[in-house]
Amino acid sequence: MKQRALTLGAWAGATLALTGALAVLVGDGPYLRLSSLSPWLMIFAVGLFGLLLFAPFAIHRLLAASSEDRDRRWELAVVAWGGLALALGGVFAVLALLEGFSTSSGLGALAVVAIFECALVVGAVLTMMLSSG
C-alpha cells in the first residue's frame, strides 16, 4: 500500500512539473518577479519539489536487493539523494548561465526555481550528515 502511494505521488509530481514547465516555456512573461509570479511556475515548483521528496524512497527501494541492513540502505539513499539534487542543480545552473540568470525568460525562471529547490535538498542532506557524525 505504501509503495503504491509513493508511486502515485511520484507520477503526480512528474505530471505537475512537466505541465508547469511546458506551460511556462509556451506562455508569456513575466515569470518570476517581486510584483508578479507565474502560476505555471508555481505548479512546476510544486511538482519538482514532490519529485525531489520522492527520490530517497525510490533509491531506498532500489537498494533493497543489495543489502538487508535497512539503516545502511537509508544512509546510502540519503547520500544518493543529495548527489542527485547536486547534479540536477548543476544541470539547471548551466541552463541558467546560458540564459544569464534572467527570470524574465521562461527557461531562466525555471532554472532559478529548480536551483533553489535543489539547494534546499543539498542543504538538508549536508545538515543531516554533519549533525549525525
C-alpha positions as CSV (number, residue, x, y, z in Angstrom):
1,M,0.0,0.0,0.0
2,K,2.8,2.4,0.9
3,Q,4.7,1.7,-2.3
4,R,1.6,2.3,-4.4
5,A,1.0,5.7,-2.7
6,L,4.7,6.7,-3.2
7,T,4.5,5.7,-6.9
8,L,1.3,7.7,-7.4
9,G,2.8,10.6,-5.6
10,A,5.9,10.5,-7.9
11,W,3.7,10.3,-11.0
12,A,1.6,13.3,-9.7
13,G,4.8,15.3,-9.1
14,A,6.2,14.4,-12.5
15,T,2.9,15.4,-14.2
16,L,2.8,18.7,-12.4
17,A,6.5,19.5,-13.1
18,L,6.2,18.7,-16.7
19,T,2.9,20.5,-17.2
20,G,4.1,23.6,-15.4
21,A,7.4,23.6,-17.3
22,L,5.8,23.3,-20.7
23,A,3.2,26.0,-19.8
24,V,6.0,28.3,-18.7
25,L,8.0,27.7,-21.8
26,V,5.0,28.3,-24.1
27,G,3.4,31.2,-22.1
28,D,4.2,34.8,-21.9
29,G,6.1,36.5,-19.0
30,P,6.7,37.9,-16.5
31,Y,7.5,34.7,-14.8
32,L,9.4,35.4,-11.6
33,R,9.3,39.0,-10.3
34,L,8.6,40.5,-6.9
35,S,5.4,42.0,-8.2
36,S,4.1,39.0,-10.1
37,L,4.6,35.3,-10.3
38,S,3.5,32.9,-13.0
39,P,1.0,30.3,-11.6
40,W,2.5,27.8,-14.0
41,L,5.9,28.4,-12.5
42,M,4.4,27.6,-9.1
43,I,2.9,24.4,-10.4
44,F,6.4,23.4,-11.8
45,A,7.9,24.2,-8.4
46,V,5.3,22.0,-6.5
47,G,5.8,19.2,-9.0
48,L,9.6,19.3,-8.8
49,F,9.6,19.5,-5.0
50,G,7.4,16.4,-5.0
51,L,9.8,14.6,-7.2
52,L,12.7,15.6,-5.1
53,L,10.9,14.4,-1.9
54,F,10.1,11.1,-3.6
55,A,13.7,10.4,-4.6
56,P,15.2,9.0,-1.4
57,F,12.3,6.5,-1.1
58,A,12.8,5.4,-4.7
59,I,16.6,5.0,-4.1
60,H,15.9,3.1,-0.9
61,R,13.6,0.7,-2.8
62,L,16.3,0.2,-5.5
63,L,18.9,-0.6,-2.8
64,A,16.6,-3.2,-1.1
65,A,18.0,-6.1,-3.2
66,S,21.7,-5.2,-2.5
67,S,21.6,-5.0,1.3
68,E,19.5,-6.4,4.1
69,D,20.6,-3.7,6.6
70,R,17.7,-1.2,6.5
71,D,19.7,1.6,8.2
72,R,22.6,1.2,5.8
73,R,20.2,1.4,2.9
74,W,18.7,4.7,4.3
75,E,22.2,6.1,4.7
76,L,23.1,5.3,1.1
77,A,19.7,6.6,-0.1
78,V,20.1,9.9,1.7
79,V,23.6,10.4,0.3
80,A,22.5,9.5,-3.2
81,W,19.6,11.9,-2.8
82,G,22.0,14.7,-2.1
83,G,24.1,13.7,-5.0
84,L,21.1,13.6,-7.3
85,A,20.0,17.0,-6.2
86,L,23.5,18.4,-6.6
87,A,23.7,17.0,-10.1
88,L,20.3,18.3,-11.1
89,G,21.1,21.7,-9.6
90,G,24.3,21.7,-11.7
91,V,22.3,21.0,-14.9
92,F,19.9,23.8,-14.1
93,A,22.8,26.1,-13.2
94,V,24.2,25.5,-16.7
95,L,20.8,26.4,-18.2
96,A,20.6,29.5,-16.0
97,L,24.1,30.5,-17.2
98,L,23.0,30.2,-20.8
99,E,20.0,32.4,-20.1
100,G,22.1,34.8,-18.0
101,F,20.1,34.1,-14.8
102,S,17.3,36.1,-16.4
103,T,14.0,35.4,-14.7
104,S,12.2,37.3,-17.4
105,S,12.6,34.3,-19.7
106,G,10.8,31.1,-19.2
107,L,13.9,28.9,-19.2
108,G,15.7,31.2,-16.8
109,A,12.8,31.3,-14.4
110,L,12.5,27.5,-14.4
111,A,16.2,27.2,-13.8
112,V,16.3,29.6,-10.9
113,V,13.4,27.9,-9.2
114,A,15.0,24.4,-9.7
115,I,18.4,25.6,-8.4
116,F,16.7,26.9,-5.3
117,E,14.9,23.7,-4.7
118,C,17.9,21.5,-5.3
119,A,19.9,23.7,-2.9
120,L,17.3,23.1,-0.2
121,V,17.7,19.3,-0.6
122,V,21.5,19.5,-0.7
123,G,21.4,21.8,2.4
124,A,19.1,19.3,4.2
125,V,21.4,16.4,3.4
126,L,24.5,18.2,4.5
127,T,22.8,19.2,7.7
128,M,21.9,15.6,8.4
129,M,25.3,14.3,7.6
130,L,27.1,16.9,9.7
131,S,24.8,16.6,12.7
132,S,24.8,12.8,12.8
133,G,28.6,12.4,13.0
